[in-house]
Amino acid sequence: MIKSVEVKLSLLHSTVVAISAGDQVIGYIAKIENAEKPHALVSPSGHDAGEFDCPQCAIDAAVRAHFDIPGDTPTGFEIKGRTSPKKLLLLALLMMLAEE
């Protein structure tokens, strides 16, 4: 069983973030015009993987799909490492997108 996974987020465009695990992209989050679920998850192959109410839910879905983690298995998030201005900017952007 996987106990921890390091996930990195890379801002590709003002409305698109790449989600990576190791050196592999496992999905993309895009801001969409949906008031209830404004965050779309796109698989690395370009397929629609769902719409979510917050970036964390989309990241969780990407990790679950990539590592084949069942929906009933609990997961959680923790931000590790030194906080850099770039990381703070990305987190602020994700929070801003979640609020819109």
N, C-alpha and C positions, 0 to 999 in steps of 0.2 A: 504494500500500500504506500502511496506517495504521501509524505507528511508535510512537505513544503515545496513550493514552486516559486521561483523568482520570475515575476512578470514585469516587463518593461513597457512603457508607453512612449510612443514617438509621435509628435505632432507633425502630420504630413501636409495639412491644409487647415484653414481656420475652422473647418467643420469636420475634419477627418483625423482620427487617431489610430495608429497601428498598435496592436497588442502583440508582444513577442514573448516567447518563453525560450530561454537560451538564445540561439542565433536563428530561430525559426519564427516567422510571423504566424500567429495562430488565429488572427481575425482583425477586423477593422470596425471601429465605431464611427458612425456618421450621424450628424445632427439632421433630423428630418422635420417636416412640417406636420407634426402630430402632437397636439396639446397633451394628451394623456400618456403617450409613450414616445417621447421625442428622440430616443436614441436607438438607431438601427444597428444590428450586428451583421456583418458580412463575413462569410468564411474566406479563407485565403484563396479559394478557387473562384470566388465571386458570387457565391450563392447566398440568398437571403437566409439569415439564421435567426431572425426574430426581431421584434421591437420591444424596447424596455423603457421603464419609467426613470431609470437612473443609470449612469455610467457603470457603477459597481455591479449592477445586475447583468449588464452586458458583458463585463469582464468575467464575472462568475460563469456565465453561460459559455463563453469562449474557452475558458479553462476546463470546464466540465466536458465540453465536446472534444477538445483536443486530447485530454488524458482519459476519456471514457469513464468519467466519474458519475455514478448514478445520482439521480435527483434527490434521493432520500439520504445521501451522505452529506453531513454538515461540512460547510466550508467557511472560511473567514479571511479577512484582509488585515494586513499589517504593513505599514510603511516602514521600511528599514533603510539604513544608510544615512549618510550626511545629506542634509537638505541643501540643494543647490538652487540658485536663482531660476535655472531652467526647469527644475522639478517643481518648484513653487508656482511658476507660471503655468505649467501644464496642469497641475492640480487646480489652480484657480480657474483655468479655462474649463475643465471638466465640471467644476462646481457651478460655474456660470451657465454652462449648457444644461445642467440638471435643473436649474432654477427657471429657465426660460420656458 
